């Protein structure tokens, strides 16, 4: 079920990028996020400045409630900062409107969550095809080929026609990763992707991320509270009370 | 768009039974609308067509719309004068200088003129008196003024011409009195004149008010019966274009000052009942649609609540708020279209079912079954209503879905 490294496929698409000198994919410039609609304003992210380069595999660690997830939602453009700038692939997103952010999410960012969030009515393959269908850049045939290829790379060839409830937890999470990669994004963001998985599957997911970063040149940023997992990454940052307190890079 | 339709369809199929229930709501609305509208419009159109056929399009009567003004008021216009106790002059009833009006109107090519004297009379036959409205007509002109020629079930209109003492009676009168063609009957007018007349024809219009009440004699005969020699109290007109009735009536009234009614005014009691009938029909069908709309609203709201995770993930993938809204609007649209199609089938079924019913209706009109209007428009209107209702009902939940904040959902799930 594991995929051999170096297999030709979608994961290689970014390899050429990886060989060039490092360029920033995500830049945070004094980013702060405050929830104001609460009775008392809550500061989720406190003045974080950070740069993550192409091909980096970085872990965001910290105790629960420290603001790790809030930070990853900001990086993934699901949320907007109260102040500061987030620059994605050279584009200042603080000036981007909603439609532009949606477009960026569709084309440059892939999301993986703790829960697989697969659409239960659709097969694994259909789930992987969703972002491609939304983008509409490929022909139906090309989408199908790419979807099957992605599933194949994650050892899910047999799962293509299965519905999510027919898959194991590890398989579902890998389908979700394949879906996140469907439009060949630059950046893969993951929020506790192994939170619901056993150690074997967790390792599998992180080694997949590692490969994506090394071989395909993807930038992978993953929130994890598991030090085991964090050690598999190239760089770890630690968040405490919304502030960046340690950065191994 | 294809992706959105796929998702919408999957959501619909994911709740087949509930969707079916809401679809059936729409089906009922559309089906019954078509069925009821066919029945009511069929009846109404039949009735109106009959009215247009049997009665004159425009009638000039020997009366004025307003009471005559006092001579003093005419002499001093705008002055505050009132003389009490003045009796208006007793004018002989009837249209004055009717001949002149008839001649003038006869020269027009857009209408046919039928001078008439109407009056009340009894038919005395077999010891029984039957009240009738007697129309004194000119048989030659009548053929062009009303549809009497075609409504005759026995005899011919020309028999009235050749038989000066002839009378044509309605089918209902014939049935009530037992009179048949060729029988003699005593006609007693309200003026006290009695004539012995021969039944030369029987007509049936299908409208009971006429068939049970009306009889035709020659104009001269009625003038004798009513003791009103040379008097004409109605001029009945038939127009080449019935749509012009209103305009022609106003024009003639303005010119001759006699009260002139179009068929719409003459029949306004019945027509106003139609308006109420239609109001009741549209209200009840509207209520069914409303309930169907609630059904759709309900199912889509349920799906929206159930699919919040899906909505969050779709948004994180890059689907826009508009995309999400479209997904749920499409869902409503699918229910609406499915309900509409099924409703068309149901409506068609109801119409065919009604059409196969054979029964004698003798209320206002007389037919052997339901008269149905199979107009394409009822299908179109019902379909449009269904689709609008479905889309509007889907709009609120769709908006709610579009407003889902993925961060809230994902945070809540973690």
Interface residues (C-beta under 8 A of the other chain):
Chain A: X69 X73 X76 X78 X79 X98 X99 X102 X103 X104 X105 X106 X107 X109 X111 X113 X114 X115 X117 X118 X119 X120 X121 X122 X126 X130 X131 X133 X134 X135 X179 X191 X192 X195
Chain B: X2 X3 X6 X7 X10 X11 X13 X14 X309 X310 X312 X313 X314 X315 X316 X317 X318 X319 X320 X321 X323 X406 X407 X410 X411 X413 X414
